[in-house]
Amino acid sequence: MIAVPGFENRRVAVFGLGRSGITAARALHAGGAIPILWDDGVSGRMQAEAEGFTVEDLTTADWSRFAALILSPGAPLTHPKPHWTVEKAKAAWVPVMGDIELFARALATTPDAVRPKVVAITGTNGKSTTTALTGWVLKQAGLKVAVGGNIGIGVLALPAPAEVEVYVIEVSSYQLDLTTSFSPDVAILTNVTPDHLDRHGGMEGYVGAKRRLFQTQTPDKLALVGVDDDWGWEVVGDLNSRRLRVSTITTRTPGERRESVAIGDLAAERPDQVPAFDEGRFIIVDATDGHLTVDGVFVTELAAARSLPGRHNAQNAAFAYAAARAVGVSNDAAVAGLMSFPGLAHRMETVGQISDQTGQSGTIKFVNDSKATNADAARQALTSYPAVFWIAGGKAKDGGIDDLSDLFGVITKAYLIGEAADAFAKTLGDVPHVISKTLDVAVAQAAEDAKAAGGDQIVLLSPACASFDQYPDFEARGEAFRAAALNLGATPLVHG
C-alpha cells in the first residue's frame, strides 16, 4: 500500500466505496488522515464499517470540517450534472480529487534518490493492453515493476515506492478529470475516438480530460502520442508549442517508405544518431505494416510476436517499446519482452479451438475480444482477420456500428445479441446475420456454421457494445464466451 501524507489529523470525505474508494481510505488512514466514508449502497458502507472506518452520512455532514473530497471515478464531476457531493464540496471550498491525485501527492513527498519512475497510459482504445505489455517488458528486463490503476489493482494498493523502480499506471478520463498535479515520467496517449461523451459534455470535454495527462509535464519528461487520428496531432501541436519532449507513434506512414537502417549498421551509416538511439530518445516510432522502426532504424518484425496480431497491437507494441527504452531498457531486452508477451484476457484472446482430428475440416478458433465496447475497438479486431463469424451486440454506444460498414465484407455471418440486436441487423442489411439474443446461442450457431464452411475459421466475439444489458462488465461477458466455447468441446488455450 502507498500511504498518502498531507492530511494528518484532518477529516477527508471519501465517497464511493468500490475498489478505488476503499483503497483510498486505507491509504489516507495509513498517512495519518481521518477518512470519513459514505456510499449510496448499503454493502459498501457495511464493508467500511467492518474495517473499522468511520461511516457518516455526507448528505448531512458539516462540509466545512473536511480537508478534501475523494470522489469515486464512477461519480460525475461535471456532466450530465455534478454529483451532489461535488456541489457540497464546492460550496464549502473543499477541493475535489481522486485516487490518481493522491498517488501523485504521495510520490511528490518521496525523496528524489529513491522515487520510482512512472509510466502512465490513457486513450480510448488500447490502453489496457499497452499498460500490461509495458509492465511485462519492464519486468522481463529485470526491473521491479508495479502495474495498476484503471487495470487490475487500484493505484494506491500498489507496493510502496521503496519497493518499486517503475510504476506502470493505466488512467481513465474519469480519473484524469480529478487530477491537478499528476506528472508521469512517460505519459502515453494511445488514441482518441468518441467515448463517454455524456460524462464529459461532448468531444471537447472528453479530449480535455485526456490532455490532463500532460498538464504538468516538464521538458525532462516524455510524451508518447498516437497520431493515427487528428486529435493526436492536436495534442502534439500543443505539446510542441510548450517546447516539451514528444515522440509520435504511428501505424500509418503516408507516402513512400524510406529504406530503414539496420541497428548493426547504425554506427557506420549514421554515427550522429547512435547516442539518441542508445538512450531511447526518438522523434518518430513507426509500426506501419508490422515493421517497427524508430527514426528510420529498423528494430523488429512484430509478426513474430504471436500475441500481438493486427495494426492496433502493432501500435501497442510501439508504445511499450518506446516507453521501455525511455526508462533505460536496452533495445535487445525491449524486443525480447515484446516477443514473449502472453497476451491479455478479453483482448483478441484465443480462448480455445476445435480441430477436426482427420485434418480435413480445418480448425475453428474462438477469439474473445469482449473488451471491444465500441465500434472503433471492434474495427481493430475485424481488420485482423480475412473472414470472421462475428458475434456482436449488447448496450450500444452512439453511432452503433455504422462506421464499420467498410469492413462488412470480412463478415461471413453475424450473430447479434442483447439490446442492440435489432438495430445492428438493420445496419448490416444484406450481410448474412441472425438475431441470436444470447451469447451462448450465438456461440453455438457460429460454431456450427464455421464447421459447415470447412477450412480454418474464426469465431470472433467483438461486441462493439457495452455489456451492461446482460452482464455486469466486459470481463463477465468474456468469461461467458470462453465457457460457451469450452462447452462445445473446444480445447482451451492459455493465451494465443
Secondary structure, DSSP 8 states (H G I E B T S, - for coil): -----S-TT-EEEEE--SHHHHHHHHHHHHTT-EEEEE-SSHHHHHHHHHTT-EE--TTSS-GGGEEEEEE-TTS-SSSSS--HHHHHHHHTT--EE-HHHHHHHHHHTS-GGG--EEEEEE-SSSHHHHHHHHHHHHHHTT--EEEEESSSS-GGGS--GGG-SEEEEE--HHHHTT-SS---SEEEE----S-SHHHHTSHHHHHHHHHGGGTT--TTSEEEEE-SSHHHHHHHHHHHHTT-EEEEEES---S-----EEGGGHHHH-GGGHHHHHTT--SEEE-GGGEEEETTEEEEEGGG-TT--HHHHHHHHHHHHHHHHHTT--HHHHHHHHHH---BTTBSEEEEEEE-TTSSS-EEEEEE-TT--SHHHHHHHHTTSSSEEEEEESEE-TTTTGGGGGGGGGEEEEEEESTTHHHHHHHHTTS-EEEEESHHHHHHHHHHHHHHH-SSEEEEE--SEESTTTSSSHHHHHHHHHHHHHHTT-EE-S--
